[in-house]
Structure formats: C-alpha cells, structure tokens
C-alpha cells in the first residue's frame, strides 16, 4: 500500500519509535512517504528517502519546566513562516504520491490530509493515553488543571481517527472505542542489548540541563559511580570528577551503559522510561514541570513499583531511591515483552483491512 506517515518533531521519542515502525513497513514492501518536523527530519532522513520537512509544534523549557508563554509565542512566530511550506508540501502530495492510508505519530498535517481525502487514519503514539484512558484521582492529584489542559490538547490533536494504537508499559482502563494498548516500541539496539543486560554498579544519569550544580552535588553525595549524559553536550571525551563521569554523546555507549546499569536517573520522557522497564532497570524519574505526560509516566512507574517519582533531585531523593532499588528489581523481574511483534501484527492487520475497504 501507499502510506503517508507523519512524525511530530517535539522530542526525539516520536522519531525513534516511528523509525522502528517505518522499517517494518518497508520490509513488508509498502510504499512510504514521510512528513516530519523539528529534529525528526534529520534523524529520519539518514534512514529513509522522501522525508518532507514541515512546521510542527514545539515546547520551550527553562529550569526543568515548560514555559507556556514563550512556547505559545515561539509557535506563533514559527507557524507564520511554516504554514506556507506545509501547504506547499500538502498540495504537492495531491499530484504525486496519492496515499491510500495515513499513519500519524501525533502529527497533524498528515492526519488532516487523511481526513480531507476520506482515507483510513491510524494513530500510533503514547500521548493518546492521556485522553483515551481513565486515570484515577491519585494519579492526577495536585495536577488537576494540567491534566485537563493536556487531555483537551491531546483530544483535539487527532480526533476521529480510524483507530488508536497506544504504546505503554502501564495499563489504565480504556474509556474510548477503537483504542488498543501495546507495549513500548523498542529500537533494534535495545532488543539486542537485552543479551548483555546485567546488574552493574553504576547509575546511568540522563539530564539535558547544563550547569545543574545541584544535581551534581546530589549525585556526588551518593558515593556511587554515575555515568552522566547530556549535562556537558560539547565534550569530546569523558570527564571524571570523583564518582561522576561526564560522558560525550555516543548512542552505542549510552545503550551499553543503560543495559549494565544498577539503576537510571532521568526525566519523565516515555522512550527512555520504556527502555529502562524492558531492560528491568529501576528508575528515579524527575518529570519536567507543567508537562503532564511526563508526570503521568512517572506516577505510574512508581505505582507499579518500577521506580520512584521526584519533583527534584537532591541528596535525600537519591539516597531514598537507592534504598528501594532492590524492591524495584523484584517488581521488574516479572515484566515481559515480546519485542515489537504484537504491535507489528496489529499494524499489518489494520493495513489488510484498509486495503479491503473494511476500515
């Protein structure tokens, strides 16, 4: 089939999991054209032909929180220049590719193309869990307003799609029809890392805020080797300061350090969290404030006993987390996932039904 695939560029999680689904579609001999925004464009262009760049929504972060005012203004300015490019790409599709089905990872332009041309639209992402599942009071407590805003935004993003495939390691009750839950999408590199996974002694730390001296002090007090990624983005080689090892970017080394870590300290992003759960690594999650999706992930992580949520990282939070790591390991030991096979089967079945006019 001819498939139009849209990928939102906010964060790299969407691009990384879309890469996995796209590779599956190509292996199955489907014709695929990709529309993407932000950093997803460069990431996917290295692996696939026919990646069209479009403007997409993005967030502004400062001091581990989303700055709503700056975010709105930045998107307005970017959108002024981006919409004409989107429209040009949109109409170019009318005269060339002629897709038969649309798959969207939280991306609006491909979705709109599908709806206006009466095509089947399949949503594959983790965000729809906010809107299409039921979350009890304990999960949203203290963030009721943020939850309502996030749910309204997600609900309005890809409404009335043909079906929704939601990737998740937690399973709240589904409250809307045409909605199915699947395990997190795993990169091949993470699947392969399962072979070398073991309980090491170091902590893997992923933090993108440079100059976070408070975090450095908290980690130093733990007296455990910490391999830190993201805090010093420009370094070309390891920098060692006591028990802290600041690591240069290397996807291969990062995955190896993840697979052999004692535990993980990071934000509330879904991709790394899902990979940590798959590799059975306890995680201390510090969600970005005012980004409810990360808060949701972290709270379910703690509820399942796979890790702990913290509003900030200090020496006390690190010590408390290390104390419960053995209990988290016991909970994680029962987690199983058959790689991506369940999702791939469902995608193939959806496309078969779409080809037969049954969607």
N, C-alpha and C positions, 0 to 999 in steps of 0.2 A: 504494500500500500504506500501511497504518498502521504507522509506525515509531516505536519508543521509542528515544531517543538519549541516552546517558549521557556526561557530561563531568566528569572529575575536576578539582578547582579548585586543586590544588597547582601554582603557577607559572601563567603566562598562555599558555604554548605550546600546551597542550591546548585551551584555549578558542579561540585564534586559528585553529588548523588545523581544529577542529570547525566553526567558523563557515563555513569555505570549503565543507566537505562538506555542511553543512546548507543552505547557499544553493543548492547543486547539487540537493539532494533536493527543495527547494521549487520550483525551476524545473521539475523533472520531474513536478510535481503530486502528490507524495506527501504524505500527512498525517503531520506530525511533532510529537511531544511530547518535550520536553527535560527531563531531570533533571540538575542540576549542583550543585556545591558551591563554597565559597570565592569567590574573585574572579570565577570564571567566570560566576556567576549575574548579576552586574551587567553584565558585558560582553555576554553573550548576550541579556539581557532588553532591551537597547537595539535589538536587531536582529530578535528573534523573539518571538512570542506564546507563551504556555503553557510558560514556563520554571519548573520546580518546584525549590525550594531544598531540598537535603538535606545532611546532615553528611558530610564527606569527610576523608580522611587529609591531614595537613599536616606540614611539616618546620619545625624551629626552627634558624635559622642564627645563629652568632656567630663573628666573626673568620674569615670565609670557610671555615667548616667546619660540618658538621651536628652538632648536639649531641644525641646519641642519647637520653640520659636525659631531657632536657627535652622532646624530641619525643614519647617514649612517654607521659610523664605528661600533657602537653598534650592528646594524642589521647584518652587515657583520660577526662580531665575533660570534653572536648568531646563525646565519644561518649556519655557518660552522659545528657546532655541531648539529643543529636542523634538517637539511635536511635528514641525515640518519634515524633519528627517524620518520620523516614524510614518507619517502619511505617505512619503515617497516610497519607503520600503513596502508599505502596505499595498499601494497600487501596483508596484512592480510585480508583486505576487499574483495579481489578477491576470497578468498577461504571460506569466511564465510557468510557475510550479504547479498551480492548481491542486492544492492538497485535498485529500479525501477525509482526513481526520486530524484533530488537533490534540496535542498533549501539552499541558502547561504546568510548570513548576512555579506557581504563584506569579505568573507573568500575564499582564492584562491585554497587550496588543494582539497576541496570538489568540487569546480567548475571544476577544471581540471579533476577530476575523472569522473564527469558527461559528460564533452565534449569528453574525450577519449573513453568513453563507449557509446556514442551516446544516452545519457539519457536526458530527459527534465530537464532544469535548471531554477529555479525561483529565482530571486534576490529580497530580501526584506531588504531594509535599507533606511536611509535618505541621504546617501552620493551621490547617483547617480543623485540627483537633480542638482549637480554642472555641470555634463556633459550632461544630457538628457533634460534639460530645458534651456530656453533663459533668460539671465539676462541683464538688460539694463545698460547703461553706468554709471548711478548714483549709482547703487548697487556696481559696481566693481571699481569705481573711487578711485585712489590712491593705488590700489592693483592689477593693471592690470597684472603684472608679476606673482604675487602669484596666481591669478585666472587662468592664462594659465597653470601654473605648476600643480595646483590642478586638473584642468579639464583633463589634459593629464594623470595624475596618475589615477584618477577615471575611465576615459575611458578605460584604459588598465587593470583595475582590473578584471572585469568580462565581457569581450566583447562577443557579440553574444549569450547572454543568451536567453532562450526562451521568457521570459517576465520579466519586471522590475516593482515591486511594491514599490513606494517611499512614505515614511511616512513624512508628513509635515503639518505645520499649515499655511503656505503661499503657493500661487498657481501661480508661474510664468508660462508662456506659455510652453507647452510641445513641444519639437522640434524633437523628435525621436519616431518612431513607437514602438509598443509593450511596451509602458510606461504608467502607471497609477498612479495617486496621491491619497493617502489615509490620513486620519487624523493620528496624532501621536498614537503609540501603548501605551496603558495605563496599568500599573500594576493593579491587583485587589485592592490593598491597596489604590491606587489613586482614583479608581472608588468609593470605599467606603468612602473616605474622602470627596467626594462631598456632602455627607449628613451633615457633620459637618462644611463645609466651611462657613466662615463669615469674615467680615472685622474687624480684630483686630487692635491693635495699634502698635504692634512690627514689626520690619523688620527682615525677615529671610535672613541671610548672609551665603553664602557658598563659602569658599575660602580655597584652599588646600595649599597655600604658608605660611609656618610657619614663625613667626617673622616679619610679614609685619607691621611694626610700622606706616608707612604712612597711611595704610588703617585704623588701629586702631584710629589714630588721627582724620581722616576724619569722621569716624563713631561717635566718641565721641562728635564731634562738632555738630552733628545733634540733640542732646538732645531728641532722640527717643530710646526706648529700642531696642537693637539689639541682636538677638539670633544668635550667630556665630558658625558655624560648620566647621571643617576641619583645622582651624588655629593652634589648640593645640590638635594634634591627640592622645597624650598619656594620657590625663587627664581622670580620672575615675568618676569625679563629676563636677557639674557646678562651674565655677569660675566667680565671679561677680566683675567688676571694673567700678563703676559708672553706666552708662547706657549700658555698654557692658556685655553681658552674654556669656561666652565661654562654649559651650555645648559638653559633651562627646558623642561619637557615639551611636546613637540609631535610628534605622530606624523608629520605631513606633513614637517616639517623634519628629523626623525630619518631618515626614509627617503631624503630628498634628500641628506642628508649621508652616508648609507651608500652610495648609488649613485655619489657623486662622490668617495669617499674613496680615498686611496692604499692604506690597509690598516685593519684593525679590531683593537682590543684589547678583550677581553671575557672572560666566564666560559666555562663549558663547556656552556651550555644549547643544546639542539638547534635550536630555532627560528631564533635569530639566526645560528647557525653555518650552517644550511642556506641561509638567505637570502644570507649572505656568499658561499658557494660558488656559488650560482646567479648572483650578480652579479659573480663572479670577483674577489673581494676577499680577499687574503691575510689570515690571522687569527692573532694571538697569543692562545691560549686559556689561561686560568688557572682550572682546574676547582675547584669547591667541594670541599674535602677531606671524605672519607668519603661522598661521593655518587658511586658508581662509574659511573653512567650518564654523568656529565659527564667523568670520566676516560677512559672508553671513547671518547666522541666526540672528545676532544682527541687521543688517541693515534692514532686512525685518520686524523684531519685531518693530523697530522704524517707519518704513514706514506705518505699519498697525495701529500705534497709541497705541500699546500694551505696550510700554516701551521706553527705550532710550538706545542708544549705547554710550559708553565712552571708550576712549583709556586708561584711568587710573582713579582710584577713589581718589578724593581729596574732601575737604570740599565744594568747589564750585559745583562739579559734583553731590554730594549727595543732596545739597540744591536745585539745579535746578531740579533734579529728583523728589524730594518730592513735589515741586511746581506743577508738571504736573500729579501727581498720580490721582487726581480726573478726569482729562480728559482721562487718560488711562482706568480708571474704566468704563467710559461711552462707550468707544470703545469695551472693553472686554465683556460688558454686552450682546452684540449681538452674541458672539461666542457660537456655539452649536456643540456638537459631540455625536453621538450615540455609546459611548464607543468604542469597537473594532469590532462591528458587521459587518460593511461594509467590513473591511479587511478580516475577517473570511469567509464571504460569497465568496469573490473573491478567497481566497486560496482553499476553498472547490471546487469551480467550476474549478479551474485550475487542481486540482488533478483528478477530474472526467474526464476532457478532456484528461489528460495524460494517465489515465487508459484505455480510449477508443482509444488511439493512435492518438488523434487529435491535439497534441502539437508538 
